Amino acid sequence: MSINILDTEAGTVIRKFRLLTDSGVWFDSIDGRVRNLILQMIQNDQLRKRGVDEFGEVIGYYSMTTDAITNGQKAFNTHYTFEDTGEFFNKMFVIVMRDSLVIDSDGADKVDENGTTNLFNEYGNKIIGLTDANMEKLIQLLRKKYIAYARKVLDIN
């Protein structure tokens, strides 16, 4: 007597396991809420609060001249925030690729008599990467979302 395991309850579970794919869980986990969280970590935690790049290094400090020109809006010896016009933050986005994330902005911050300042040309792409601490927060969140996705696909309560 032979038993076709795929015709049993175990076969049902095996078929469900086939539905679990890396790309499926990846795309499901990095939804709009997670993409917004990534941008908030960069914009609020890294740039506004600490003025650091993806390596946790301060990008730069405002000079006395900048303090005087801006009437203290950019106080001497405070870190850069890249909020000058708001365009850099407003144009920042996250794209979910099959096996990676792309975090980008157009880099243009302001137009003045000297032309457009491109922040990436001046400071490099590292100004919008996640620090190790924020990457760890993202990993912990994704771990929970991966488990929830697997439970949903496998119909485990």
Long-range contacts (C-beta under 8 A, 24 or more apart in sequence): 13-154, 16-153, 16-154, 16-155, 17-154, 19-153, 20-150, 20-153, 20-154, 22-99, 23-98, 23-99, 24-149, 24-153, 25-145, 25-146, 25-149, 25-150, 26-96, 26-98, 26-99, 27-96, 28-145, 28-149, 29-142, 29-145, 29-146, 29-149, 30-94, 30-96, 30-101, 30-142, 34-138, 34-141, 34-142, 34-145, 35-93, 35-94, 35-96, 37-138, 37-141, 38-94, 38-101, 38-103, 38-130, 38-138, 39-92, 39-93, 39-94, 39-103, 41-130, 41-134, 41-137, 41-138, 42-92, 42-103, 42-128, 42-129, 42-130, 42-134, 43-89, 43-92, 45-131, 45-134, 46-130, 46-131, 46-134, 47-80, 47-81, 47-82, 47-83, 47-127, 48-81, 48-83, 50-79, 51-78, 51-79, 51-80, 51-81, 52-79, 52-131, 53-123, 53-124, 53-126, 53-127, 53-129, 54-126, 54-127, 54-128, 54-129, 54-130, 54-131, 55-126, 55-131, 56-131, 56-132, 56-133, 59-123, 59-127, 60-123, 82-109, 82-119, 82-127, 84-109, 84-110, 85-109, 85-110, 88-119, 92-128, 103-128, 103-129, 103-130, 104-128
